[in-house]
Amino acid sequence: MSLTRRDFARRSAITGAGVALAGSVGALATAPGALAAEETVVDGEDGEDGADALGGAPGYGPLVPDPKGLLALPAGFSYRVLTHSGKTKLESGEFTPSNHDGTATFDGPRGATLLVNNHELGGPRSKWPHPVPLTEGLVYDPAASGGCTVVEVRRDGHVAEWVGIAGTATNCAGGSTPWGTWLTCEETEDRAGQNGMTKDHGYVFEVDPTDKRANRAPKPVKALGRYAHEAVVVDPKRGHLYLTEDASGPNGLLYRWTPPHGFEHGRGKLRGLADDAGVLKAPKCYDSGGRFVDDLSRATKTGTVYGVDWVEVPDRDARTVPVRKQFDAGEITRARKLEGMWWGDGGVYIVASFARDESPVQHDGQVWFYHPSRRTLTLKVLFGVNPDPSKDGAFDGPDNITVSPYGGLVIAEDGEGVQHLIGATERGRTYPIARNELNAGTPEEPSYSEFTGVTFSPDGKTLYANIQTPGIMLAITGPWRRGRH
């Protein structure tokens, strides 16, 4: 059943506050140019608001500079380097590939933790000193540079790494599944014959961290579409998959894939689907007055709620026209730099990293929450345009995201200038967790790589994150706490 403009406007008028989430939707108090919003609670709905104590600063205190020049952390926290491109080696003897990106953790054998790590390497293999090795049986396109590695951290601290999939391109983010696998996403639209590729790219592939045999003869899940994929999450109740597209000219789209009737998810089931299985749709949003919203950058206040209808994609494999260009103006709602996603709190957290002149309104980052049963998008966090990214203290460019077991979100920053891991409370207040101190530039013109792949261990004791360039995986531990900060 579609949610019409009239339906959404009527429901908004009845509630007064719109079809808002139970709990708070607060201001991002620490972001430059952030716009305040009052707490919104829907009468008669259960649940704690998770509000932070406004009388004190959130977080774990100031960051302490690292004498090793790698990672600044709050007092009491420490880190360990697990993999480092060009330094650590795979079990097969090659160096760890570069350009670490999306990552997820899984329970491994005998108390170990397994991590699947994307490597965002595009174009021909000759372009990169450390592409993903072409491991026999695990290669999709021998001309492509990217793929995934699996990292095993054993209880005694020993680290091992091997190839999960190779011969894919520009593996950016992705997402874990409820059945214990990783969906790796190609952020490219290269076809066979472009950039030296021998096969079409722009697909999602499934990687099993515990069964190497399941990853042999990689096959793209074409039912999920061919476009510049960023991230994916699975609705564990309904079986829907939500996917983001990081593209411009025009701006990219959020997608929802509905499985065919009778389909049951499980290990390896997606790769067995027909190329046209299920239905792939893009959103069409309306404000509380029933007016069509052309771009998510139109929301300039946290707590903004949009109703969502879904419009079917005409040609999901983009045989002649890229998917995002198959819609006319007024048919769907777009957004610039749609990036990381995470399933939590019964819905999907979605990041739009920034918006500039290509968008109706400029910003330096949004975090949205999609509620499937209400079919609403709520703006939870808004980063105003950062006037001076070179200065520490202001945040911009959110990218990969995870829901913290201690409450709120942890966000990897991919902005300009100084780069952080950022915590965000349920009210949207932010605080630094880590700062990248590895200067890839010069003292006069410093340059810092983005953080990627932020995710907690299954037991919640360790926060994993990557410095994308040159490619360093870090394990962060310390006095994590649940509190109303």
C-alpha positions as CSV (number, residue, x, y, z in Angstrom):
1,M,0.0,0.0,0.0
2,S,1.5,3.4,-1.0
3,L,1.6,6.3,1.4
4,T,0.0,9.2,-0.6
5,R,0.7,12.9,0.0
6,R,-2.9,13.2,1.3
7,D,-2.4,10.3,3.8
8,F,0.8,11.8,5.1
9,A,-0.5,15.3,5.4
10,R,-3.7,14.0,7.3
11,R,-1.6,11.9,9.7
12,S,0.7,14.9,10.3
13,A,-2.2,17.2,11.1
14,I,-3.6,14.7,13.6
15,T,-0.4,14.2,15.6
16,G,0.6,17.8,15.4
17,A,4.3,16.7,15.6
18,G,4.1,14.7,12.4
19,V,4.6,11.0,12.3
20,A,7.7,11.4,14.5
21,L,9.7,8.7,16.2
22,A,9.1,8.0,19.9
23,G,11.9,9.6,21.8
24,S,14.0,12.7,21.1
25,V,15.2,14.2,17.8
26,G,17.7,16.8,19.0
27,A,20.0,19.5,17.9
28,L,23.5,18.9,16.9
29,A,24.8,21.3,19.4
30,T,28.5,21.1,18.5
31,A,28.3,21.5,14.8
32,P,28.9,24.9,13.2
33,G,25.7,26.3,11.8
34,A,23.6,23.6,13.3
35,L,19.9,24.3,13.7
36,A,18.2,23.6,17.0
37,A,15.1,21.4,17.4
38,E,13.0,20.7,20.4
39,E,12.4,17.2,21.7
40,T,9.6,15.5,20.0
41,V,7.6,12.7,21.6
42,V,4.5,11.0,20.2
43,D,1.9,10.6,22.8
44,G,1.0,7.0,23.7
45,E,4.2,5.5,22.4
46,D,6.5,3.5,24.6
47,G,10.3,3.7,24.9
48,E,12.9,5.7,26.6
49,D,14.0,8.9,25.0
50,G,17.7,8.3,25.5
51,A,18.2,12.0,26.2
52,D,21.7,13.1,27.2
53,A,22.3,15.2,30.2
54,L,22.4,18.7,28.8
55,G,24.2,20.0,31.8
56,G,27.4,18.3,30.9
57,A,29.5,17.7,27.8
58,P,29.0,14.3,26.2
59,G,31.8,11.9,25.5
60,Y,35.0,10.7,27.1
61,G,37.0,14.0,27.4
62,P,39.6,15.7,25.3
63,L,41.8,13.7,22.9
64,V,45.4,13.1,23.9
65,P,48.0,13.5,21.1
66,D,49.7,10.3,20.1
67,P,53.5,10.3,20.5
68,K,53.6,7.8,17.6
69,G,51.7,10.2,15.4
70,L,48.9,7.9,14.4
71,L,45.8,8.1,16.6
72,A,44.8,10.5,19.3
73,L,42.4,9.1,21.9
74,P,40.8,10.1,25.2
75,A,42.8,9.4,28.3
76,G,42.4,5.7,29.3
77,F,41.9,4.5,25.7
78,S,44.5,2.6,23.6
79,Y,44.8,1.2,20.1
80,R,46.4,-1.7,18.3
81,V,47.3,-1.9,14.6
82,L,45.9,-5.1,13.1
83,T,46.7,-4.7,9.4
84,H,48.8,-2.1,7.6
85,S,49.0,-2.1,3.8
86,G,52.5,-2.7,2.5
87,K,53.7,-3.9,6.0
88,T,51.6,-6.8,7.2
89,K,51.1,-9.8,5.1
90,L,48.3,-12.3,4.1
91,E,48.5,-16.0,4.9
92,S,49.4,-16.5,1.3
93,G,52.5,-14.2,1.6
94,E,51.3,-11.0,-0.3
95,F,51.1,-7.7,1.5
96,T,47.8,-6.5,2.9
97,P,45.9,-4.6,0.1
98,S,45.5,-0.9,0.5
99,N,42.5,1.5,0.7
100,H,40.6,-0.1,3.6
101,D,36.9,0.8,3.6
102,G,33.7,-0.8,4.9
103,T,34.1,-3.4,7.6
104,A,31.9,-5.7,9.7
105,T,32.6,-8.1,12.6
106,F,31.5,-11.7,13.2
107,D,31.9,-14.4,15.8
108,G,34.7,-16.7,14.7
109,P,35.8,-20.1,15.9
110,R,37.2,-20.7,19.4
111,G,36.4,-17.2,20.6
112,A,38.0,-15.4,17.7
113,T,36.6,-12.3,16.0
114,L,36.4,-12.2,12.2
115,L,36.3,-9.0,10.3
116,V,35.5,-8.6,6.6
117,N,37.4,-5.6,5.2
118,N,36.6,-3.9,1.8
119,H,39.4,-2.5,-0.3
120,E,38.3,0.5,-2.3
121,L,40.5,0.0,-5.4
122,G,39.2,1.0,-8.8
123,G,40.5,0.8,-12.3
124,P,43.3,-1.5,-13.6
125,R,45.5,-3.4,-11.3
126,S,48.6,-1.6,-12.5
127,K,47.3,1.5,-10.9
128,W,47.9,0.2,-7.3
129,P,51.0,-1.2,-5.6
130,H,49.0,-3.5,-3.4
131,P,45.7,-4.6,-5.1
132,V,43.8,-7.5,-3.7
133,P,45.6,-10.7,-4.8
134,L,43.9,-12.8,-7.5
135,T,43.4,-15.9,-5.3
136,E,42.4,-18.9,-7.4
137,G,38.7,-19.6,-7.4
138,L,37.8,-16.3,-5.7
139,V,38.1,-14.0,-8.8
140,Y,35.2,-12.3,-10.5
141,D,37.2,-10.1,-13.1
142,P,40.9,-10.6,-13.3
143,A,41.4,-7.1,-14.5
144,A,39.9,-5.5,-11.4
145,S,41.9,-4.3,-8.4
146,G,39.5,-4.5,-5.5
147,G,37.8,-7.0,-3.3
148,C,37.7,-8.0,0.4
149,T,40.0,-9.6,2.9
150,V,39.0,-11.5,6.0
151,V,40.9,-10.7,9.2
152,E,40.9,-13.1,12.1
153,V,41.8,-11.8,15.6
154,R,42.3,-14.8,17.9
155,R,41.8,-14.8,21.6
156,D,45.6,-14.9,22.2
157,G,46.0,-11.8,20.1
158,H,47.3,-13.5,16.9
159,V,46.1,-11.9,13.7
160,A,45.7,-13.7,10.4
161,E,44.4,-12.3,7.0
162,W,43.3,-13.9,3.8
163,V,41.3,-13.0,0.6
164,G,37.5,-13.3,0.7
165,I,36.8,-12.1,-2.8
166,A,39.0,-10.6,-5.6
167,G,38.5,-9.1,-9.0
168,T,35.8,-6.6,-8.0
169,A,36.0,-2.9,-8.3
170,T,35.9,0.1,-5.9
171,N,34.6,-1.9,-3.0
172,C,33.4,1.0,-0.8
173,A,31.0,0.2,2.0
174,G,28.5,-2.7,2.2
175,G,26.7,-4.3,5.1
176,S,26.5,-7.4,7.3
177,T,23.5,-9.8,7.1
178,P,21.4,-11.4,9.9
179,W,22.6,-14.8,8.7
180,G,26.3,-14.0,9.2
181,T,27.7,-12.9,5.8
182,W,29.0,-9.6,4.4
183,L,27.5,-7.9,1.3
184,T,30.3,-5.9,-0.4
185,C,29.3,-3.1,-2.7
186,E,31.0,-1.8,-5.9
187,E,30.9,2.0,-6.1
188,T,31.4,2.2,-9.9
189,E,29.4,1.9,-13.1
190,D,32.2,0.6,-15.3
191,R,31.2,-1.8,-17.9
192,A,33.3,-4.4,-19.7
193,G,35.7,-2.5,-21.9
194,Q,35.9,0.6,-19.6
195,N,39.0,1.2,-17.5
196,G,40.4,-2.1,-18.6
197,M,37.6,-4.1,-17.1
198,T,36.6,-7.4,-18.7
199,K,33.2,-7.7,-17.0
200,D,30.4,-5.3,-16.0
201,H,30.7,-3.8,-12.5
202,G,28.5,-1.9,-10.1
203,Y,27.1,-4.8,-8.3
204,V,26.7,-6.3,-4.8
205,F,28.5,-9.6,-3.9
206,E,28.1,-11.9,-0.9
207,V,31.1,-12.9,1.1
208,D,31.0,-15.6,3.8
209,P,33.7,-15.0,6.5
210,T,33.5,-18.5,7.9
211,D,33.3,-20.7,4.8
212,K,36.0,-20.1,2.2
213,R,34.3,-22.7,-0.1
214,A,31.1,-20.6,-0.2
215,N,33.0,-17.7,-1.8
216,R,34.3,-19.6,-4.8
217,A,33.2,-18.6,-8.3
218,P,31.9,-15.1,-7.2
219,K,28.6,-14.2,-8.7
220,P,27.0,-10.7,-8.5
221,V,23.5,-10.3,-7.0
222,K,22.1,-8.5,-10.1
223,A,18.6,-8.4,-8.5
224,L,19.9,-5.5,-6.3
225,G,20.7,-3.4,-9.4
226,R,23.8,-2.0,-11.1
227,Y,24.9,1.5,-10.0
228,A,27.5,3.2,-7.8
229,H,26.6,1.2,-4.7
230,E,27.7,2.5,-1.3
231,A,26.1,0.6,1.6
232,V,23.4,-2.0,2.3
233,V,21.3,-3.1,5.3
234,V,18.8,-5.9,5.8
235,D,15.5,-5.5,7.5
236,P,15.5,-8.7,9.6
237,K,11.7,-8.7,10.0
238,R,10.5,-8.0,6.5
239,G,13.5,-9.2,4.5
240,H,13.8,-5.9,2.6
241,L,17.3,-4.7,1.6
242,Y,18.0,-0.9,1.7
243,L,20.9,0.4,-0.5
244,T,22.6,3.8,-0.9
245,E,24.0,5.2,-4.1
246,D,27.0,7.6,-4.0
247,A,26.7,9.5,-7.3
248,S,26.1,12.9,-8.8
249,G,24.9,14.4,-12.1
250,P,22.1,14.0,-11.0
251,N,22.4,13.1,-7.3
252,G,22.0,9.5,-6.3
253,L,19.2,7.6,-4.7
254,L,18.2,5.5,-1.7
255,Y,16.8,2.1,-2.8
256,R,14.6,-0.6,-1.3
257,W,14.6,-4.1,-2.7
258,T,11.6,-6.4,-1.8
259,P,12.3,-10.1,-2.2
260,P,10.0,-12.3,-4.3
261,H,7.0,-13.9,-2.6
262,G,8.1,-17.0,-0.6
263,F,11.8,-16.2,-0.7
264,E,13.7,-17.0,2.5
265,H,17.0,-15.4,3.3
266,G,20.0,-17.4,4.3
267,R,23.7,-18.1,3.5
268,G,24.2,-18.1,-0.3
269,K,20.5,-17.6,-1.1
270,L,21.0,-14.2,-2.7
271,R,23.4,-15.4,-5.3
272,G,20.9,-18.0,-6.4
273,L,18.3,-15.4,-7.3
274,A,17.3,-14.6,-10.9
275,D,18.7,-11.3,-12.2
276,D,15.2,-9.7,-12.1
277,A,14.0,-11.3,-8.9
278,G,12.0,-9.1,-6.5
279,V,11.3,-5.4,-6.9
280,L,13.8,-2.5,-6.7
281,K,12.3,0.9,-5.9
282,A,13.5,4.4,-5.1
283,P,11.8,6.9,-2.7
284,K,9.4,9.7,-3.3
285,C,9.2,12.0,-0.3
286,Y,6.5,14.4,0.9
287,D,6.6,17.0,3.7
288,S,3.9,17.4,6.4
289,G,1.9,19.6,4.0
290,G,1.8,16.9,1.3
291,R,4.3,18.8,-0.9
292,F,6.8,16.7,-2.9
293,V,10.4,16.9,-1.7
294,D,12.9,16.8,-4.6
295,D,16.1,16.4,-2.5
296,L,16.9,15.5,1.1
297,S,19.1,18.6,1.5
298,R,15.9,20.6,1.7
299,A,15.7,19.6,5.4
300,T,17.4,22.4,7.4
301,K,16.2,21.4,10.9
302,T,16.7,18.3,12.9
303,G,13.4,16.6,13.6
304,T,12.2,17.2,10.1
305,V,9.9,14.2,9.1
306,Y,9.1,13.2,5.5
307,G,6.6,10.7,4.4
308,V,8.0,8.1,1.9
309,D,6.4,6.4,-1.0
310,W,8.4,4.0,-3.3
311,V,8.6,4.1,-7.1
312,E,9.8,1.1,-9.1
313,V,13.1,1.2,-11.0
314,P,12.4,0.7,-14.8
315,D,15.8,-1.0,-15.7
316,R,17.8,-2.1,-12.6
317,D,20.7,-3.4,-14.7
318,A,21.1,0.0,-16.4
319,R,21.6,-1.5,-19.8
320,T,21.4,1.8,-21.6
321,V,20.7,4.5,-19.0
322,P,22.1,4.7,-15.5
323,V,19.5,3.9,-12.9
324,R,19.4,7.4,-11.3
325,K,18.8,9.0,-14.7
326,Q,15.8,6.8,-15.5
327,F,13.5,9.1,-13.5
328,D,12.1,12.5,-14.6
329,A,11.9,15.5,-12.3
330,G,9.2,15.1,-9.7
331,E,9.2,11.3,-9.8
332,I,11.7,10.6,-7.0
333,T,13.7,12.2,-4.1
334,R,17.5,12.5,-4.5
335,A,20.4,13.2,-2.2
336,R,24.1,14.0,-2.6
337,K,26.7,11.6,-1.2
338,L,24.5,8.9,0.2
339,E,27.0,6.9,2.2
340,G,26.9,4.6,5.2
341,M,23.9,2.8,6.7
342,W,23.2,0.8,9.8
343,W,20.2,-1.2,11.0
344,G,19.2,-0.3,14.6
345,D,16.3,0.7,16.7
346,G,13.9,-1.0,14.3
347,G,14.9,1.0,11.3
348,V,17.7,2.3,9.1
349,Y,20.2,5.0,9.9
350,I,21.3,6.6,6.6
351,V,24.1,9.1,6.0
352,A,24.2,11.9,3.4
353,S,27.8,13.0,3.6
354,F,27.5,16.6,2.3
355,A,25.8,18.8,-0.2
356,R,27.2,21.6,-2.3
357,D,26.2,23.6,-5.4
358,E,24.7,20.5,-7.1
359,S,22.0,20.4,-4.4
360,P,19.2,22.8,-3.4
361,V,20.7,23.5,0.1
362,Q,24.3,23.1,1.2
363,H,25.3,21.2,4.4
364,D,28.3,19.2,5.7
365,G,26.4,16.1,6.6
366,Q,23.0,14.6,7.6
367,V,22.0,11.4,9.4
368,W,18.5,10.2,8.7
369,F,16.4,7.5,10.2
370,Y,13.9,5.5,8.1
371,H,11.1,3.8,10.0
372,P,9.7,1.0,7.8
373,S,6.3,0.5,9.4
374,R,5.6,4.3,9.4
375,R,7.3,4.9,6.1
376,T,8.9,8.0,7.3
377,L,12.4,9.6,7.1
378,T,13.4,11.7,10.2
379,L,16.5,14.0,10.2
380,K,18.4,13.0,13.3
381,V,21.7,14.8,12.9
382,L,22.6,17.9,10.8
383,F,26.1,19.2,10.3
384,G,26.2,22.8,9.2
385,V,28.8,23.9,6.6
386,N,32.2,23.8,8.4
387,P,33.8,27.3,7.9
388,D,37.4,26.1,8.5
389,P,38.0,22.3,8.2
390,S,41.7,22.8,9.0
391,K,40.9,23.6,12.6
392,D,40.3,20.8,15.1
393,G,37.0,20.8,16.9
394,A,34.3,21.1,14.2
395,F,33.1,18.0,12.4
396,D,32.0,17.5,8.8
397,G,31.5,14.9,6.1
398,P,30.0,11.8,8.0
399,D,30.5,8.6,6.1
400,N,30.5,5.0,7.6
401,I,28.3,4.7,10.6
402,T,27.5,2.2,13.3
403,V,25.0,2.1,16.2
404,S,26.9,1.9,19.5
405,P,26.1,-0.8,22.1
406,Y,26.6,2.0,24.6
407,G,23.9,4.3,23.1
408,G,23.9,6.7,20.2
409,L,26.0,6.4,17.0
410,V,29.6,6.3,16.1
411,I,30.4,8.0,12.8
412,A,33.6,8.0,10.6
413,E,34.4,11.4,9.3
414,D,35.3,11.8,5.6
415,G,35.4,15.6,5.4
416,E,38.1,18.2,4.7
417,G,41.0,18.9,6.9
418,V,41.2,17.1,10.3
419,Q,39.5,13.7,10.4
420,H,37.8,12.1,13.4
421,L,35.7,9.2,14.7
422,I,32.7,11.0,16.1
423,G,30.2,9.9,18.7
424,A,26.6,11.2,18.5
425,T,24.2,10.9,21.4
426,E,20.5,10.2,21.0
427,R,19.9,13.9,21.1
428,G,22.3,14.4,18.2
429,R,25.1,16.0,20.3
430,T,28.5,15.1,19.1
431,Y,31.9,14.4,20.7
432,P,35.3,13.2,19.4
433,I,36.4,9.6,20.0
434,A,39.6,9.6,17.9
435,R,41.6,11.9,15.6
436,N,43.8,10.8,12.7
437,E,47.3,12.1,13.3
438,L,49.0,10.4,10.4
439,N,49.9,13.4,8.2
440,A,50.2,12.3,4.5
441,G,51.0,15.9,3.5
442,T,53.6,18.3,4.7
443,P,53.9,20.4,7.9
444,E,52.9,23.5,5.9
445,E,50.1,21.7,4.1
446,P,49.0,18.7,6.2
447,S,46.7,16.1,4.7
448,Y,44.8,13.4,6.7
449,S,43.0,10.4,5.3
450,E,39.4,9.6,6.1
451,F,38.3,7.1,8.7
452,T,36.3,4.1,7.4
453,G,34.8,0.8,8.5
454,V,33.7,1.8,12.0
455,T,32.2,-1.2,13.8
456,F,32.2,-2.8,17.2
457,S,33.3,-6.3,18.1
458,P,30.4,-8.8,18.7
459,D,31.0,-8.5,22.5
460,G,31.0,-4.6,22.3
461,K,34.4,-4.3,24.0
462,T,36.5,-3.2,20.9
463,L,35.8,-0.5,18.4
464,Y,37.4,-1.3,15.0
465,A,38.1,1.4,12.4
466,N,40.3,2.0,9.4
467,I,42.5,4.8,8.2
468,Q,41.8,4.4,4.5
469,T,45.1,5.6,3.1
470,P,47.5,3.9,3.1
471,G,45.2,1.2,4.7
472,I,45.4,0.6,8.4
473,M,43.0,-1.4,10.5
474,L,42.9,-0.3,14.2
475,A,41.4,-1.9,17.3
476,I,40.4,0.6,20.0
477,T,39.7,-0.4,23.6
478,G,39.1,1.6,26.7
479,P,36.5,2.5,29.4
480,W,33.4,2.4,27.2
481,R,30.3,3.3,29.2
482,R,26.6,3.6,28.7
483,G,25.4,6.9,30.0
484,R,23.1,9.8,29.4
485,H,25.9,11.9,28.1
